Amino acid sequence: AIPCEVFVEIGLELKDKSPAAQTFTMELANGYNGYLPTADQHEYGGYETWRARSSYLEIDAARKITDVVLELLNDVAPKN
């Protein structure tokens, strides 16, 4: 579960790299930290990347969060 509005690329990466047989992303769970665009999406711009009270994470936040989620999945998920 990630407390952000997660971009689809992040969910697909988590699903692809997860060791679990089935994986899906729960967004807006346990809080709200705004949009979570990838670093590539920041280059395109758009309202999801604008710094605001509702969207304030750093550009590398998606990579950091994705890496931690994958680390946690590898620690606890049963292997296929």
N, CA, C and O of each residue as an XYZ file, in Angstrom:
320
protein
N       0.846     -1.181      0.000
C       0.000      0.000      0.000
C       0.891      1.245      0.000
O       1.873      1.322      0.739
N       0.539      2.191     -0.823
C       1.324      3.418     -0.982
C       0.395      4.613     -0.757
O      -0.679      4.668     -1.357
N       0.781      5.570      0.094
C      -0.098      6.694      0.402
C      -0.053      7.813     -0.639
O       0.038      8.988     -0.283
N      -0.115      7.457     -1.899
C      -0.054      8.429     -2.990
C      -0.972      7.971     -4.113
O      -1.438      6.831     -4.130
N      -1.221      8.873     -5.045
C      -1.882      8.489     -6.288
C      -0.777      8.038     -7.227
O      -0.034      8.853     -7.773
N      -0.683      6.736     -7.403
C       0.436      6.092     -8.086
C       0.217      6.073     -9.601
O      -0.865      5.731    -10.079
N       1.240      6.440    -10.332
C       1.178      6.358    -11.798
C       1.228      4.890    -12.219
O       1.834      4.062    -11.539
N       0.595      4.581    -13.328
C       0.464      3.199    -13.784
C       1.819      2.537    -14.001
O       1.953      1.338    -13.753
N       2.824      3.275    -14.453
C       4.140      2.692    -14.690
C       4.723      2.082    -13.411
O       5.414      1.064    -13.459
N       4.441      2.704    -12.286
C       4.947      2.212    -11.007
C       4.256      0.902    -10.645
O       4.913     -0.063    -10.253
N       2.950      0.869    -10.774
C       2.211     -0.360    -10.484
C       2.628     -1.507    -11.381
O       2.751     -2.642    -10.920
N       2.845     -1.227    -12.654
C       3.273     -2.275    -13.585
C       4.670     -2.780    -13.249
O       4.937     -3.976    -13.359
N       5.557     -1.889    -12.844
C       6.902     -2.321    -12.446
C       6.851     -3.204    -11.208
O       7.522     -4.234    -11.141
N       6.047     -2.794    -10.225
C       5.917     -3.599     -9.014
C       5.369     -4.985     -9.340
O       5.865     -5.990     -8.831
N       4.367     -5.033    -10.171
C       3.775     -6.314    -10.561
C       4.784     -7.174    -11.312
O       4.877     -8.379    -11.074
N       5.537     -6.560    -12.216
C       6.503     -7.290    -13.036
C       7.661     -7.842    -12.202
O       8.119     -8.958    -12.448
N       8.133     -7.083    -11.232
C       9.326     -7.471    -10.467
C       9.009     -8.173     -9.146
O       9.924     -8.624     -8.457
N       7.745     -8.273     -8.788
C       7.371     -8.900     -7.534
C       7.633    -10.404     -7.565
O       7.401    -11.051     -8.587
N       8.111    -10.963     -6.459
C       8.303    -12.404     -6.394
C       6.996    -13.166     -6.144
O       6.953    -14.389     -6.284
N       5.950    -12.457     -5.779
C       4.667    -13.102     -5.487
C       3.937    -13.480     -6.772
O       4.109    -12.839     -7.809
N       3.130    -14.517     -6.689
C       2.375    -14.966     -7.861
C       1.393    -13.899     -8.324
O       1.184    -13.725     -9.525
N       0.796    -13.193     -7.391
C      -0.134    -12.114     -7.727
C       0.225    -10.880     -6.906
O       0.437    -10.970     -5.697
N       0.291     -9.751     -7.558
C       0.617     -8.488     -6.893
C      -0.219     -7.388     -7.508
O      -0.324     -7.300     -8.731
N      -0.817     -6.549     -6.680
C      -1.491     -5.360     -7.180
C      -1.226     -4.213     -6.219
O      -0.960     -4.425     -5.036
N      -1.302     -3.017     -6.733
C      -0.966     -1.822     -5.966
C      -2.205     -1.235     -5.312
O      -3.231     -1.033     -5.962
N      -2.096     -0.965     -4.026
C      -3.135     -0.243     -3.302
C      -2.638      1.189     -3.149
O      -1.637      1.435     -2.475
N      -3.327      2.123     -3.768
C      -2.906      3.516     -3.648
C      -3.811      4.247     -2.668
O      -4.885      3.763     -2.312
N      -3.367      5.399     -2.248
C      -4.107      6.235     -1.299
C      -4.396      5.472     -0.006
O      -5.458      5.633      0.594
N      -3.447      4.647      0.413
C      -3.620      3.846      1.618
C      -2.730      4.392      2.736
O      -1.565      4.715      2.507
N      -3.275      4.490      3.921
C      -2.527      4.921      5.107
C      -2.000      6.347      5.002
O      -0.932      6.653      5.532
N      -2.726      7.205      4.336
C      -2.322      8.598      4.244
C      -2.535      9.147      2.849
O      -3.060      8.467      1.967
N      -2.119     10.388      2.666
C      -2.194     11.001      1.350
C      -1.002     11.925      1.176
O      -0.874     12.931      1.873
N      -0.136     11.577      0.243
C       1.046     12.384     -0.039
C       1.049     12.908     -1.462
O       2.114     13.213     -1.998
N      -0.097     13.019     -2.079
C      -0.194     13.591     -3.412
C       0.091     12.586     -4.512
O       0.102     11.376     -4.288
N       0.319     13.110     -5.692
C       0.628     12.273     -6.844
C       2.041     11.705     -6.710
O       2.918     12.310     -6.092
N       2.237     10.530     -7.305
C       3.557      9.910     -7.324
C       3.952      9.637     -8.772
O       3.921      8.492     -9.222
N       4.325     10.691     -9.500
C       4.763     10.494    -10.884
C       6.190      9.951    -10.932
O       6.971     10.145    -10.001
N       6.511      9.280    -12.011
C       7.883      8.830    -12.226
C       8.759     10.034    -12.576
O       8.250     11.104    -12.909
N      10.057      9.854    -12.500
C      10.982     10.938    -12.869
C      10.773     11.346    -14.330
O      10.858     12.528    -14.663
N      10.499     10.366    -15.202
C      10.224     10.676    -16.614
C       9.016     11.584    -16.761
O       9.027     12.499    -17.585
N       7.980     11.347    -15.977
C       6.772     12.165    -16.059
C       7.041     13.599    -15.616
O       6.407     14.533    -16.109
N       7.971     13.775    -14.694
C       8.336     15.135    -14.284
C       8.889     15.929    -15.465
O       8.669     17.136    -15.560
N       9.597     15.262    -16.353
C      10.149     15.944    -17.526
C       9.038     16.435    -18.461
O       9.178     17.480    -19.098
N       7.939     15.682    -18.542
C       6.816     16.081    -19.398
C       6.010     17.226    -18.795
O       5.361     17.986    -19.513
N       6.057     17.343    -17.470
C       5.261     18.365    -16.798
C       3.827     17.892    -16.620
O       3.539     16.698    -16.712
N       2.948     18.822    -16.368
C       1.559     18.482    -16.120
C       1.205     18.724    -14.673
O       2.083     18.815    -13.815
N      -0.085     18.827    -14.403
C      -0.520     19.213    -13.061
C      -0.104     18.211    -11.993
O       0.031     18.588    -10.829
N       0.105     16.947    -12.351
C       0.511     15.953    -11.353
C       1.917     16.212    -10.830
O       2.268     15.742     -9.748
N       2.722     16.950    -11.576
C       4.110     17.193    -11.184
C       4.319     18.560    -10.546
O       5.404     18.835    -10.034
N       3.325     19.405    -10.565
C       3.464     20.738     -9.981
C       3.559     20.635     -8.470
O       2.828     19.859     -7.856
N       4.447     21.404     -7.864
C       4.575     21.435     -6.406
C       3.381     22.184     -5.831
O       3.108     23.330     -6.189
N       2.680     21.505     -4.931
C       1.507     22.093     -4.292
C       1.279     21.387     -2.957
O       1.945     20.397     -2.653
N       0.353     21.888     -2.174
C       0.038     21.223     -0.912
C      -0.455     19.800     -1.138
O      -0.283     18.935     -0.279
N      -1.066     19.560     -2.286
C      -1.590     18.233     -2.584
C      -0.619     17.362     -3.374
O      -0.926     16.205     -3.662
N       0.524     17.889     -3.721
C       1.512     17.136     -4.502
C       2.883     17.736     -4.238
O       3.250     18.742     -4.846
N       3.636     17.132     -3.344
C       4.845     17.792     -2.863
C       6.065     16.887     -2.741
O       7.066     17.287     -2.147
N       6.005     15.694     -3.282
C       7.132     14.783     -3.151
C       8.258     15.152     -4.114
O       8.022     15.790     -5.141
N       9.463     14.753     -3.780
C      10.614     15.064     -4.627
C      10.580     14.247     -5.919
O       9.855     13.257     -6.014
N      11.351     14.657     -6.894
C      11.345     14.013     -8.207
C      11.730     12.541     -8.120
O      11.191     11.734     -8.877
N      12.634     12.164     -7.233
C      13.069     10.773     -7.103
C      12.199      9.937     -6.162
O      12.540      8.791     -5.869
N      11.103     10.480     -5.693
C      10.266      9.764     -4.730
C       9.735      8.445     -5.280
O       9.715      7.449     -4.558
N       9.309      8.411     -6.528
C       8.764      7.175     -7.101
C       9.813      6.069     -7.095
O       9.510      4.931     -6.738
N      11.048      6.394     -7.489
C      12.125      5.380     -7.505
C      12.396      4.885     -6.104
O      12.538      3.680     -5.893
N      12.472      5.795     -5.131
C      12.765      5.414     -3.750
C      11.657      4.536     -3.178
O      11.937      3.514     -2.551
N      10.414      4.924     -3.387
C       9.285      4.155     -2.861
C       9.194      2.797     -3.549
O       8.977      1.782     -2.887
N       9.355      2.769     -4.861
C       9.308      1.505     -5.599
C      10.397      0.553     -5.115
O      10.136     -0.633     -4.916
N      11.599      1.056     -4.924
C      12.698      0.212     -4.452
C      12.399     -0.378     -3.082
O      12.661     -1.557     -2.848
N      11.854      0.425     -2.174
C      11.532     -0.061     -0.832
C      10.406     -1.091     -0.884
O      10.475     -2.113     -0.201
N       9.383     -0.840     -1.677
C       8.283     -1.801     -1.794
C       8.801     -3.131     -2.339
O       8.427     -4.189     -1.834
N       9.649     -3.091     -3.355
C      10.203     -4.336     -3.910
C      11.081     -5.054     -2.883
O      11.066     -6.283     -2.805
N      11.834     -4.304     -2.108
C      12.646     -4.904     -1.049
C      11.753     -5.608     -0.028
O      12.041     -6.732      0.384
N      10.681     -4.950      0.373
C       9.746     -5.562      1.324
C       9.087     -6.805      0.736
O       8.947     -7.820      1.420
N       8.686     -6.727     -0.517
C       8.076     -7.893     -1.161
C       9.050     -9.065     -1.213
O       8.658    -10.208     -0.981
N      10.296     -8.793     -1.511
C      11.287     -9.859     -1.570
C      11.564    -10.463     -0.203
O      11.959    -11.625     -0.107
N      11.362     -9.691      0.849
C      11.581    -10.188      2.210
C      10.444    -11.072      2.701
O      10.669    -11.987      3.492
N       9.212    -10.806      2.237
C       8.062    -11.502      2.832
C       7.241    -12.352      1.861
O       6.513    -13.241      2.302
N       7.336    -12.112      0.595
C       6.467    -12.818     -0.359
C       6.993    -14.231     -0.615
O       8.200    -14.449     -0.718
N       6.059    -15.190     -0.716
C       6.495    -16.539     -1.095
C       7.013    -16.532     -2.513
O       6.479    -15.835     -3.376
N       8.036    -17.293     -2.751
C       8.620    -17.358     -4.099
C       7.735    -18.183     -5.006
O       7.124    -19.158     -4.570
N       7.663    -17.787     -6.287
C       6.855    -18.526     -7.271
C       7.437    -19.895     -7.515
O       6.897    -20.663     -8.310
